[in-house]
Amino acid sequence: MAKELTTRQENYSQWYNDLVTKADLAENSAVRGCMVIKPYGYAIWEFMHDALDRMFKQTGHVNAYFPLFIPKSFLSKEASHVEGFAKECAVVTHSRLMSNPNGNGVIVDPESKLEEELIVRPTSETIIWDTYRNWIKSYRDLPILVNQWANVVRWEMRTRLFLRTAEFLWQEGHTAHATKEEALTEARKMLEVYAEFAEKHMALPVIKGIKSANERFAGAVETFCIEAMMQDGKALQAGTSHFLGQNFAKAFDVKFLNKENKLDYVWATSWGVSTRLMGALIMAHSDDNGLVLPPKVAPIEVVIVPIYKTDDQRQAVINYCVEMKERLEKKGLRVKFDDRDTQKPGFKFAEWEMKGVPVRLAAGPRDVENKTVELARRDTMEKMEISENGMEEKITALLEEIQENIYQKALKYRKDNTVRVDTWDDFKKNIENGKFVYAHWDGTTETELKIKEETKATLRCIPLDDDLEDGIDVYSGKPSKRRVIFAKAY
């Protein structure tokens, strides 16, 4: 199966497309720009969903659901918001179909034109803040800490499975607060939740930062983000958390009576991650043999493959493998016993390698006799023979080691491909070579856009963890107070 993959060195983009298909994650649908997420791909997303959902609830958030359709007039109420999404909106204009008078199929019933067009949800700030106006009257009603798991539509012209599709799955948190300080604390808290999830579950090292005004979410006062490096040196925005100020409260007239018995506008945040994380998972860790999955998000942590040649050997090997499966499952591990008799062991090895299962066990007649099993690690491709005695503890510890090893490998790659530059020539050279570039920036949108125009690099973030440092902007030569990260990005 690996031979069917284009190598990363040969064509990284094609390698990614091949891998999404060959590993049975997703495929293009009959609807342009939309994807079918296949069961194995959806199972990975479910592990992400469930882990994040637990983390949200641990921080006091609850789930709700809001309409898919948004009245067009709602998007007009917050000027920068509508400007940011206007070109990506799908619009519903009629409510029904009718038989074609010519007898060929159906047509839109011209009599069913809507009085007001509906926008298919590109994001939910407007419909939610219209709703919050009914929920919030007093400081006693605050905070509201709501999250929504949903699909959204953004009419992308250039699409790519998981990374950029016209419809995708995500979660979007929308919270309301009595004070600016509470809302800012919330936005930062959720950024930390995303960073912890990325690093502890996805084994994906991220840089926490603030977006420039030019890259900020439409309608936000401040956008916080986590940025990750893929194996081709490009950046991928893995999650964002927005401090919305009072912008949406003012647009939808959401006021509350504060503790001083005065009317004030509510303070807001929104935050989200999407199935784009699937693309990050693939591109950060996988290799020319297929997927490499961190155990914490792997639908199958251990696959067991029986090996036998004769019917006499078959039953003893099957019984041995079933016993191993049951012992591992009692330890809480997710185990697949691949007892298909329609495929040979070599095919099974290649298939589970392509699908990124962290640990593969294989057992034959000699293993039954010697009470051993062959173990293969997906992250390093190492093989070893272990005793079935104490096997559960060994494999549990090994899965933790694999999780950490995948993270450290990605972290080392990012460190090795991150540079600090002080000249424009060094900047251009390193951007062209696929690096994360720390460079001084004068803080102006004009300079940022000029750099993007000349190098295709975008300002990924202003790192939160870096200290202020006086310097000179590499492009404009103007004074700068700190370094920021530039990179080409998805």
Buried (B, 14 or more C-beta within 10 A) or exposed (E): BEEEBBEBEEEBEEBBBBBBBBBBBBEBBEEEBBBEBBEBBBBBBEBBBEBBBEBBEEBEBEEEEBEBEBBBEBBEBBEEBBEBBEEBBBEBEEEEEEEEEEEEEEEEEEEEEBEEBBBBBBBBBBBBBBBBBEEBEEBEBBBBBBBBBBEBBBBBEEBBBBBBBBBBBBBBBBBBBBBEEBBBBBBBBBBBBBBEBBBBBBBBBBBBBBBBEEBBBBBBBBBBBBBBBBBBBBBBBBBBBBBBBBBBBBBBEBBBBBEEEEEBBBBBBBBBBBBBBBBBBBBBBBBBBBBBBBBBBBBBBBBBBBBBEEEEBBEBBBEBBBEBBEBBBEEEBBBBBBBEEEEEBEBBBBBBBBBBBBBBBBBBBEBBEEEBBBBBBBBEEEEEEBEBEEBBEBBBEBBEBBBEBBBEBBBEBBEEBBBEBEEBEBBBBBBEEBBBBBBBBBBBEEBBEEBBEEBEBBBBBBBBEBEEEEBBBBBBEEEBEBBBBBBBBB
